[in-house]
Amino acid sequence: MKLLDVIRLAERVERPNGEELYRIAGFREQLEALNEGTLIVEDCILTPYYIHDGAMYELYEYELNIRLTDQPDFHRYLLKKTGKGTVEEVPDQIVRLQRECYIEVLKADGLLPVGRLLQYVDFLFAEEAVISQVQQVFGVYQRNDLWFAFYG
């Protein structure tokens, strides 16, 4: 099954500009229903938003970036992303954020474990920095108000 097929099973809303947003909690339910396994993926980005009482807030620094590559190399990616010379120069919180929000998949098979997507969703749901950021803007944080856009 393709990732986009699973995404499309989640609750969806359409913005006035035609962009579709999918409820992250619903996406998680669809992933759980698959009982692990793998999904066929393409290069894509899932950008999370928090929508509450009609107001929308983009959580761009927590977008999930999925990249097909011939040879996965997280350290190479991390150094390129941060402009640092060594991994030791990168603050631990940045390493953790990038580890959670960036996935390299072998081009040869294009398969991503469902468990890895669940890990990302659970990270969003529980990450103190996300909760704090949302609470500062809206005064409240509710998992059900997290949505994402798919860019493939």
HELIX and SHEET records of a PDB file:
HELIX    1   1 LEU A    3  ILE A    7  1                                   5    
HELIX    2   2 ILE A   24  ALA A   33  1                                  10    
HELIX    3   3 TYR A   60  TYR A   62  5                                   3    
HELIX    4   4 PHE A   74  THR A   82  1                                   9    
HELIX    5   5 VAL A   87  GLU A   89  5                                   3    
HELIX    6   6 ASP A   92  CYS A  101  1                                  10    
HELIX    7   7 VAL A  114  ALA A  126  1                                  13    
HELIX    8   8 GLU A  128  PHE A  138  1                                  11    
HELIX    9   9 ARG A  143  ASP A  145  5                                   3    
SHEET    1   A 5 ARG A  12  GLU A  14  0                                        
SHEET    2   A 5 GLU A  20  ARG A  23 -1                                        
SHEET    3   A 5 LEU A 146  TYR A 151 -1                                        
SHEET    4   A 5 CYS A  44  HIS A  52 -1                                        
SHEET    5   A 5 ALA A  55  GLU A  58 -1                                        
SHEET    1   B 6 ARG A  12  GLU A  14  0                                        
SHEET    2   B 6 GLU A  20  ARG A  23 -1                                        
SHEET    3   B 6 LEU A 146  TYR A 151 -1                                        
SHEET    4   B 6 CYS A  44  HIS A  52 -1                                        
SHEET    5   B 6 LEU A  64  THR A  69 -1                                        
SHEET    6   B 6 TYR A 102  LEU A 106  1                                        
SHEET    1   C 2 THR A  38  ILE A  40  0                                        
SHEET    2   C 2 LEU A 111  PRO A 113 -1                                        
END                                                                             
